[in-house]
Amino acid sequence: DSGVTQTPKHLITATGQRVTLRCSPRSGDLSVYWYQQSLDQGLQFLIQYYNGEERAKGNILERFSAQQFPDLHSELNLSSLELGDSALYFCASSEFSGLAEAKNIQYFGAGTRLSVL
Amino acid sequence: AQSVAQPEDQVNVAEGNPLTVKCTYSVSGNPYLFWYVQYPNRGLQFLLKYITGDNLVKGSYGFEAEFNKSQTSFHLKKPSALVSDSALYFCAVRDAMGFKTIFGAGTRLFVKA
């Protein structure tokens, strides 16, 4: 068990809908990362938060947004869903930021499987 | 820009034989390199990392990786494969000035009994 909790495990919804994925990082970890894993795109970095602030952005669509709350849990919001958004969404957490961040291990949750029908 | 290449989609090896999963990278400055493993229906798990120092890094479950700066490679190795090593393996790279981890496409390792 990595200590990172993601809910829900599975989500089935329709095109055009909006969903929220939730992540609780490991105790003490200040950084949260979101990734999308699909068969054709591999593991894609979406966005990182550190202690409530956005730190880095990857290939995140404008229809997607995220935030990290004062208790350090994070939510990834996906709106106007399309069939192509069906994927596994992973959250990861790590302890540090800054230069130490680059050396740090990321701990991954079990993921949320999103199916858009 | 950073990039990682895992040239093999799948590696097949017999149990008890040595295994190698290949990874090459491109990054400005000193690379920080990682290997992660993903078992079915699970998140990624950290195996090992190279930050600095000895080019041969030892990690979890008997895995090791060799950093080769001239060839910009970081191949994952294990002297004797187990059926339970069958999984999806990801190489990843970060640079010291960036906050992004770039993952390779993954290599599926299949160990046959």
Boltz contact constraints between the chains, C-beta under 6 A:
constraints:
  - contact:
      token1: [A, 42]
      token2: [B, 105]
      max_distance: 6.0
  - contact:
      token1: [A, 43]
      token2: [B, 103]
      max_distance: 6.0
  - contact:
      token1: [A, 45]
      token2: [B, 100]
      max_distance: 6.0
  - contact:
      token1: [A, 48]
      token2: [B, 99]
      max_distance: 6.0
  - contact:
      token1: [A, 55]
      token2: [B, 99]
      max_distance: 6.0
  - contact:
      token1: [A, 56]
      token2: [B, 99]
      max_distance: 6.0
  - contact:
      token1: [A, 56]
      token2: [B, 100]
      max_distance: 6.0
  - contact:
      token1: [A, 90]
      token2: [B, 43]
      max_distance: 6.0
  - contact:
      token1: [A, 99]
      token2: [B, 96]
      max_distance: 6.0
  - contact:
      token1: [A, 102]
      token2: [B, 32]
      max_distance: 6.0
  - contact:
      token1: [A, 102]
      token2: [B, 94]
      max_distance: 6.0
  - contact:
      token1: [A, 102]
      token2: [B, 96]
      max_distance: 6.0
  - contact:
      token1: [A, 103]
      token2: [B, 32]
      max_distance: 6.0
  - contact:
      token1: [A, 103]
      token2: [B, 51]
      max_distance: 6.0
  - contact:
      token1: [A, 105]
      token2: [B, 46]
      max_distance: 6.0
  - contact:
      token1: [A, 108]
      token2: [B, 43]
      max_distance: 6.0
  - contact:
      token1: [A, 108]
      token2: [B, 44]
      max_distance: 6.0
  - contact:
      token1: [A, 109]
      token2: [B, 43]
      max_distance: 6.0
  - contact:
      token1: [A, 110]
      token2: [B, 42]
      max_distance: 6.0
  - contact:
      token1: [A, 110]
      token2: [B, 43]
      max_distance: 6.0
  - contact:
      token1: [A, 111]
      token2: [B, 43]
      max_distance: 6.0
